[in-house]
Amino acid sequence: MDVSKIEFGIDSFGDLPRDDRGAVVSHAQAIRAAVAEAVLADQVGVDVVALGEHHRPEYAISSPETVLAGIATATKRIRLASGVTVLSSDDPVRVFQRFATVDALSGGRAEVILGRGSFTESFPLFGYDLTDYEVLFEEKIDLFHRLLDEKPVTWEGTTRAALHEADVYPKTDSGRLTTWVGVGGSPQSVLRTARYGFGLMLAIIGGAPGRFAPYVDLYHRATRELGTTAQPVGMHSPGFVAATDEEAKELFYPGYREIRDRIGALRGWAPIRREEFEAEVAHGSLYVGSAETVATRIADAIRALGVARFDLIYSAAGTVSAAARLRSVELYGTQVIPRVRELLAEQPAVPAEAR
């Protein structure tokens, strides 16, 4: 694998950080903080910023494209992605139009990562029935795939009005938006992604990353059998970078525990223990520590899966201060990414498509 072609991104849901006095900031302040973090990432060499969509009180970003548009006008080179766009509860035509607009504002830097999301609040919020969960995504991803050709579309389904020779604007300068699908570990989702020839973005938030290798292999085998063109495979996982391992863990753990237990209470999980957190940092999918530690763990993950992109969910601990988050982004760009490239040059990863 050509080390120079491996890409590194950051992901955020607009988690609410704390200010210098330790108070949780407002949603508006959190959105401005996400923009500031993306601007810094652009300056320190991060390749991509991806913003996720949530409709919950602990997250500020419910409209990633709007925030990405603001980032587009304040940056020069970083690519701008969703992470993810919850297509099931949105309209494919409007999603295409919004991202084509971001693409225009950024000079061709927009990307879409489609998904079904990890929460379901958007379904009742926008008037969708959760019993239609599967058909909503299946039909809407099919329509979005057709829209990407940027030609008049004729389409009929059960989840929105039919289209007949409908032309959608604005068009992009390149003629096609880069599109991925975020997958959490379902073989059916991997096969669907391969069928449409989209990039595969693995959401790995727990356990050893190597356990996702069968999904990478399935994707490439499926694209060959289906006759579609395999696109890059990426992964995103939570983490945090600080001056030392202990500082990073002490800054990250309180917010991580709070969010993990809040979600766990809804899903029937037992409260997390510190020992579980430490094990996940040491061997799992939490990339928390000094620049050297995080770089070593990321290099190991890239070798395990042969992925072409790694995105760090850097804001996944809501009790971390805005200043500490900025420092984490800076260390990621200036120290972690160069060190990962050095480690992979010493011991290269096998590309996913060659595994």
Steps between C-alpha positions, in 0.01 A plus 500: 500500500629845409526669840465844344150410377361398838267772625425621850189678617325626811136442590269697727134499595527846650527361854462780754846585641570694818629854517799626700287513816385140462145582390337311214464736204184570302409328175590814308843516664556129430429554130748788489751278682458230234572758230812620684622141536450437128687819408790389720490151347529657155807691613680202658459256212192292581343372176129485587253634754179300537202628698230266622128565523322460833177632649582466869575757772865399549585570135481832318517395135168397348576647156856401403480659156426842646803485729713360217398795283633733768822301520531503120537876489762503778728220375711430193581132464323274750219287357154537649286196577200393701552223746223394450205649316194310625353438157206294625335804661606752236417559136763381250435791264556756775807315628650511151417869460648596836825314442529627143475848653777422751701363211462830314591710803809290571627465145423129472585379852163354607441134582189317620503213747153347502367290785205404713645659813559362846188664648139513386381846616495633145225258392211633712644852478455502123187288486640158410383166638773279647319197363617624159863511617635258237295611201572869565873453468480248216284723282673825584851374438383372163363842409811678626718269291306603189523869586878476508507466120370861488258417218118508489365229732192284468435308823210352691479360851276486805671752729482824298335643190605349168728692265469519122793640304572726797818705469660605828713808559763620569735280301854443625806608305645147516176332396479269800503528878733264685271271699561250779271287716559478874468139618496377858555130437209361299595272208184611319612863524842408363340320205271795429798736502684274254195476275489877455877538474522740794795532736475296820547686830512265798373640830724319749421621850583193706712188497815418306489654152625176345159342556371716213739341249231259371284798405785655304556171321126463435485847345778430252372153417151640443615781271686244286200269480252782437720669243509833682812707562642469850550834669725576800427340835532718809436475872407744771547454872498722811815633658682792652858626497679684780857554620513169690301178517379576851391853417307379196320231697416727792361766266308254284362243742242705698316615190534165330353325805214751521401462136556123494285446809227735376473306176545171681203571727282522189637177358520285810877512547667483840691813606855499371782424741839672489665164431291461183602845385869426561472173306332676209776761493770233511356248254170620360367794304568797725802695373577695816845608611813688405580565134736201493250265662212606276718484188615148586143382558374658177783347299412159647134545404586601144724194466228274645242612245695648210279810501580808294352748749485540876269755664537585870178588683686758706206667679334192647549610859267784585677603820824592323565872471495680166868588550596136561309394189687754290827371642396144414431597138833681481694200636313267265596706196855598593622188683268200467446500124871543408595231751242255362646551154848428637384182673321377188807574287702278736240222499253550214136405509352265240234686300147377571438409137810276500422311820 
